[in-house]
């Protein structure tokens, strides 16, 4: 029987869940509208905005969680969060988004960004198989990311990235107003994800779900909710390039920025990476990333059928985590 104090805590946690969802939806709306406006005024493609500004903002929860986990002596959570979030971004976020609208891909800027995502994933694979991520490696990862973002921006300013955007009325009076709402939207997304994750964690603990399973599922899933809310709202506005750019950018940011910054703050030494990560998880995320890139290259769209398959694969992945835990095996 649940006592009064526990019941009150459960009610508060449920309230945090609701508040988190509201903040994610509102923040996602502001972020998408403002990002598109800024892209139009700056003559930058929505994909570039999605790959940089929106991707950075929606990756903030992963950054906070991973850095804190590594500082508190839990590098496995930091690595597992990145891997789990990248898997969720492709299978869950894109899957859910594709059920809202078919994502038709224009291969203009896809190849370059997709190759960068694959190379970043391969780099992460090599580092994990090497069983350590040094401070020097972290500096190199962050440096590569900054160089690529700067290079993209220069391409956009030089006109080598084609911008095809319809001019339409906007609620924003000027760029500064749009940037303010973009920043506010990203703040709402980060705070909304925090409320949602904390509320879900407390609810799960009260219900009796083990801490290990909470970390494996809720943390990775929760920190991907900003991408989910942002992409679904973008799908409702038919901003396909922004969606694809956000997913590609988020996955690249998760690897190069989050693992890079986490290892700069505190290097991940040998023996701190769980064996299951090198044997299972890293290969799962690499395979899914390659499949995603191949779909972009050749199929050139992600329709409802693909979206449903992606969602089913994600459910299967989460089920495998629970099954392995029940068998006494920690997956990450």
C-alpha positions as CSV (number, residue, x, y, z in Angstrom):
1,X,0.0,0.0,0.0
2,X,1.4,3.4,-1.0
3,X,1.6,5.9,1.9
4,X,0.5,9.5,1.7
5,X,4.0,10.9,1.3
6,X,4.8,8.6,-1.6
7,X,1.4,9.4,-3.2
8,X,2.2,13.2,-3.0
9,X,5.6,12.5,-4.5
10,X,4.0,10.6,-7.3
11,X,1.5,13.4,-8.0
12,X,4.3,15.9,-8.1
13,X,6.3,13.7,-10.5
14,X,3.3,13.3,-12.7
15,X,2.9,17.1,-12.7
16,X,6.6,17.5,-13.7
17,X,5.9,15.1,-16.6
18,X,3.0,17.2,-17.8
19,X,4.9,20.5,-17.4
20,X,7.9,18.9,-19.3
21,X,5.6,17.9,-22.3
22,X,4.0,21.4,-22.4
23,X,7.5,23.1,-22.4
24,X,8.8,20.8,-25.1
25,X,5.9,21.5,-27.4
26,X,6.0,25.2,-26.8
27,X,9.8,25.4,-27.1
28,X,9.7,23.2,-30.2
29,X,7.2,25.6,-31.9
30,X,9.2,28.7,-31.1
31,X,12.5,27.0,-32.1
32,X,11.2,25.9,-35.5
33,X,9.4,29.1,-36.4
34,X,12.3,31.3,-35.4
35,X,14.9,29.0,-37.0
36,X,13.1,29.1,-40.3
37,X,12.8,32.9,-40.1
38,X,16.5,33.3,-39.3
39,X,17.5,31.0,-42.1
40,X,15.4,33.0,-44.6
41,X,16.9,36.3,-43.5
42,X,20.4,35.0,-43.5
43,X,20.0,33.2,-46.8
44,X,20.9,29.9,-45.2
45,X,19.3,26.6,-46.0
46,X,16.9,25.1,-43.4
47,X,19.1,22.0,-43.4
48,X,22.1,24.1,-42.3
49,X,20.1,25.7,-39.5
50,X,18.8,22.3,-38.5
51,X,22.3,20.8,-38.5
52,X,23.8,23.6,-36.4
53,X,21.6,25.8,-34.3
54,X,18.6,23.5,-33.8
55,X,20.9,20.4,-33.4
56,X,23.0,22.1,-30.8
57,X,20.0,23.2,-28.8
58,X,18.3,19.9,-28.9
59,X,21.5,18.1,-27.9
60,X,21.9,20.2,-24.7
61,X,20.1,17.6,-22.5
62,X,22.5,14.9,-23.7
63,X,25.5,17.2,-23.0
64,X,24.4,18.0,-19.5
65,X,23.6,14.4,-18.6
66,X,26.8,13.0,-20.1
67,X,29.2,15.6,-18.6
68,X,27.6,15.2,-15.1
69,X,27.7,11.4,-15.4
70,X,31.4,11.4,-16.3
71,X,32.3,13.9,-13.5
72,X,30.5,11.7,-11.0
73,X,32.5,8.6,-12.0
74,X,29.8,7.1,-14.3
75,X,31.4,7.3,-17.8
76,X,29.3,4.3,-18.9
77,X,26.1,6.4,-18.6
78,X,27.8,9.2,-20.6
79,X,28.7,6.8,-23.5
80,X,25.4,4.9,-23.2
81,X,23.5,8.2,-23.3
82,X,25.1,9.2,-26.6
83,X,24.7,5.7,-28.2
84,X,21.1,5.4,-27.0
85,X,20.2,8.9,-28.0
86,X,21.5,8.4,-31.5
87,X,19.6,5.2,-31.9
88,X,16.4,6.9,-30.6
89,X,17.0,9.9,-32.9
90,X,16.9,7.7,-36.0
91,X,14.4,4.9,-35.0
92,X,12.0,6.8,-32.7
93,X,12.2,10.4,-33.7
94,X,12.4,9.9,-37.5
95,X,9.9,7.0,-37.2
96,X,7.4,9.1,-35.4
97,X,8.0,12.1,-37.7
98,X,7.4,10.0,-40.8
99,X,4.0,8.9,-39.5
100,X,3.0,12.6,-39.5
101,X,4.3,13.4,-43.0
102,X,6.5,11.7,-45.6
103,X,10.0,13.1,-45.5
104,X,11.1,13.7,-49.1
105,X,14.9,14.1,-49.3
106,X,16.6,16.5,-51.7
107,X,20.1,15.1,-52.1
108,X,21.6,18.6,-52.4
109,X,23.2,18.8,-49.0
110,X,22.4,15.3,-47.7
111,X,25.5,13.5,-48.9
112,X,28.0,15.7,-47.2
113,X,26.2,15.7,-43.8
114,X,25.4,12.0,-44.0
115,X,29.1,11.1,-44.6
116,X,30.1,13.3,-41.6
117,X,27.6,11.4,-39.4
118,X,28.9,8.0,-40.6
119,X,32.6,9.1,-40.1
120,X,31.8,10.5,-36.6
121,X,30.1,7.2,-35.7
122,X,33.1,5.2,-37.0
123,X,35.4,7.4,-35.0
124,X,33.3,6.7,-31.9
125,X,33.5,3.0,-32.7
126,X,37.3,3.1,-32.9
127,X,37.6,5.0,-29.6
128,X,35.3,2.6,-27.8
129,X,37.1,-0.5,-29.2
130,X,40.3,1.1,-28.0
131,X,38.6,1.2,-24.5
132,X,39.5,4.8,-23.8
133,X,38.8,8.4,-24.8
134,X,41.7,10.7,-23.9
135,X,41.6,14.4,-23.3
136,X,43.5,14.9,-26.5
137,X,41.0,12.9,-28.5
138,X,38.2,15.0,-26.9
139,X,39.9,18.2,-28.0
140,X,40.3,16.8,-31.5
141,X,36.6,15.8,-31.7
142,X,35.4,19.3,-30.6
143,X,37.9,20.9,-33.0
144,X,36.7,18.9,-36.0
145,X,33.1,19.8,-35.2
146,X,33.8,23.5,-35.0
147,X,35.8,23.4,-38.2
148,X,33.0,21.6,-40.0
149,X,30.3,24.0,-38.8
150,X,32.5,27.0,-39.8
151,X,33.1,25.5,-43.2
152,X,29.3,25.0,-43.7
153,X,28.6,28.5,-42.7
154,X,31.2,29.8,-45.2
155,X,29.7,27.7,-48.0
156,X,26.3,29.1,-47.2
157,X,27.5,32.7,-47.2
158,X,29.4,32.1,-50.5
159,X,26.2,30.8,-52.1
160,X,27.5,27.3,-52.7
161,X,24.6,25.9,-50.6
162,X,21.4,26.5,-52.5
163,X,18.6,28.2,-50.6
164,X,15.1,27.5,-51.7
165,X,12.6,29.0,-49.3
166,X,9.3,30.6,-49.8
167,X,8.9,34.1,-48.4
168,X,5.9,34.2,-46.2
169,X,4.4,36.5,-43.5
170,X,6.0,36.1,-40.1
171,X,5.1,37.1,-36.5
172,X,8.6,38.4,-36.0
173,X,9.3,42.1,-36.6
174,X,13.1,41.6,-37.0
175,X,15.9,39.1,-36.8
176,X,16.7,40.0,-33.1
177,X,13.2,39.2,-32.1
178,X,13.4,35.9,-33.9
179,X,16.8,35.1,-32.3
180,X,15.3,35.9,-28.9
181,X,12.5,33.4,-29.4
182,X,14.9,30.9,-30.9
183,X,17.0,31.1,-27.7
184,X,13.9,31.0,-25.5
185,X,12.6,28.0,-27.4
186,X,15.9,26.1,-26.8
187,X,15.8,27.0,-23.1
188,X,12.2,25.6,-22.9
189,X,13.3,22.5,-24.7
190,X,16.2,21.9,-22.3
191,X,14.1,22.6,-19.2
192,X,11.2,20.6,-20.5
193,X,13.4,17.6,-21.1
194,X,14.8,17.9,-17.6
195,X,11.3,18.1,-16.0
196,X,10.2,15.2,-18.1
197,X,13.2,13.0,-17.3
198,X,13.1,13.7,-13.6
199,X,9.4,13.2,-13.4
200,X,9.6,9.9,-15.3
201,X,12.5,8.7,-13.1
202,X,10.6,9.3,-9.9
203,X,7.4,7.7,-11.2
204,X,9.4,4.7,-12.3
205,X,11.2,4.4,-9.0
206,X,7.9,4.5,-7.1
207,X,6.3,1.9,-9.4
208,X,9.4,-0.3,-8.8
209,X,11.4,-0.3,-12.1
210,X,15.1,-0.9,-11.3
211,X,17.6,2.0,-11.5
212,X,19.6,0.3,-14.2
213,X,16.7,-0.1,-16.5
214,X,15.6,3.6,-15.8
215,X,19.1,4.8,-16.9
216,X,19.1,2.6,-20.0
217,X,15.7,3.6,-21.2
218,X,14.5,6.8,-19.7
219,X,17.7,8.8,-19.8
220,X,18.5,8.0,-23.4
221,X,14.9,8.4,-24.5
222,X,14.3,11.5,-22.4
223,X,17.3,13.3,-23.7
224,X,16.0,12.6,-27.2
225,X,12.6,14.1,-26.6
226,X,13.7,17.6,-27.7
227,X,14.6,16.2,-31.1
228,X,11.2,14.4,-31.1
229,X,9.1,17.4,-30.2
230,X,11.1,19.7,-32.6
231,X,10.9,17.3,-35.5
232,X,7.2,16.5,-35.1
233,X,6.3,20.2,-35.0
234,X,8.6,20.8,-38.0
235,X,6.8,17.9,-39.8
236,X,3.4,19.7,-39.2
237,X,5.0,22.7,-40.9
238,X,6.4,20.6,-43.8
239,X,10.0,21.7,-43.0
240,X,11.6,18.4,-44.2
241,X,15.1,19.8,-44.6
242,X,15.1,21.1,-41.1
243,X,14.0,17.7,-39.8
244,X,16.7,15.8,-41.6
245,X,19.3,18.4,-40.8
246,X,18.3,18.2,-37.1
247,X,18.7,14.5,-36.9
248,X,22.0,14.4,-38.8
249,X,23.3,17.3,-36.8
250,X,22.2,16.0,-33.4
251,X,23.9,12.7,-34.0
252,X,27.1,14.4,-35.0
253,X,26.9,16.8,-32.1
254,X,26.2,13.9,-29.7
255,X,29.4,12.2,-30.7
256,X,31.8,15.0,-31.4
257,X,30.6,17.6,-28.9
258,X,29.2,15.5,-26.0
259,X,31.9,12.8,-25.9
260,X,34.5,15.4,-26.8
261,X,33.5,17.8,-24.0
262,X,33.0,14.9,-21.5
263,X,36.4,13.5,-22.1
264,X,38.0,17.0,-22.0
265,X,36.5,17.6,-18.6
266,X,37.5,14.1,-17.4
267,X,39.3,11.6,-19.7
268,X,37.6,8.2,-20.0
269,X,40.3,5.7,-19.1
270,X,40.6,2.0,-20.0
271,X,38.4,-0.4,-18.2
272,X,35.6,2.2,-17.7
273,X,33.7,1.3,-20.9
274,X,31.3,-1.6,-20.4
275,X,32.1,-4.7,-22.4
276,X,28.6,-4.9,-23.7
277,X,29.0,-1.5,-25.4
278,X,31.9,-2.7,-27.5
279,X,30.2,-6.0,-28.3
280,X,26.7,-4.9,-29.0
281,X,25.6,-1.3,-28.7
282,X,28.3,0.4,-30.8
283,X,27.6,-2.0,-33.7
284,X,23.8,-1.4,-33.4
285,X,24.2,2.4,-33.7
286,X,26.7,2.0,-36.5
287,X,24.4,-0.3,-38.4
288,X,21.4,2.0,-37.9
289,X,23.4,5.0,-39.0
290,X,24.5,3.3,-42.2
291,X,20.9,2.2,-42.9
292,X,19.7,5.7,-42.4
293,X,22.3,7.1,-44.8
294,X,21.5,4.5,-47.4
295,X,17.8,5.4,-47.2
296,X,18.8,9.1,-47.8
297,X,21.1,8.3,-50.7
298,X,18.9,5.8,-52.6
299,X,15.3,5.7,-51.4
300,X,15.4,9.5,-50.9
301,X,12.3,9.5,-48.7
302,X,11.2,8.3,-45.3
303,X,7.5,7.4,-45.6
304,X,5.0,6.1,-43.1
305,X,5.9,2.4,-43.8
306,X,9.6,3.1,-43.0
307,X,8.6,5.1,-40.0
308,X,6.5,2.2,-38.6
309,X,9.4,-0.2,-39.1
310,X,11.7,2.2,-37.4
311,X,9.4,2.5,-34.4
312,X,9.0,-1.3,-34.2
313,X,12.8,-1.7,-34.2
314,X,13.2,0.8,-31.4
315,X,10.6,-1.0,-29.3
316,X,12.5,-4.2,-30.0
317,X,15.7,-2.6,-28.9
318,X,14.2,-1.4,-25.6
319,X,12.6,-4.8,-25.1
320,X,16.1,-6.3,-25.5
321,X,17.5,-4.0,-22.9
322,X,14.8,-5.1,-20.4
323,X,15.2,-8.8,-21.3
324,X,19.0,-8.7,-20.9
325,X,18.6,-6.9,-17.6
326,X,16.2,-9.5,-16.3
327,X,18.7,-12.2,-17.3
328,X,21.3,-10.4,-15.1
329,X,23.2,-8.8,-18.0
330,X,23.7,-5.0,-18.1
331,X,23.4,-3.9,-21.7
332,X,25.2,-0.7,-21.3
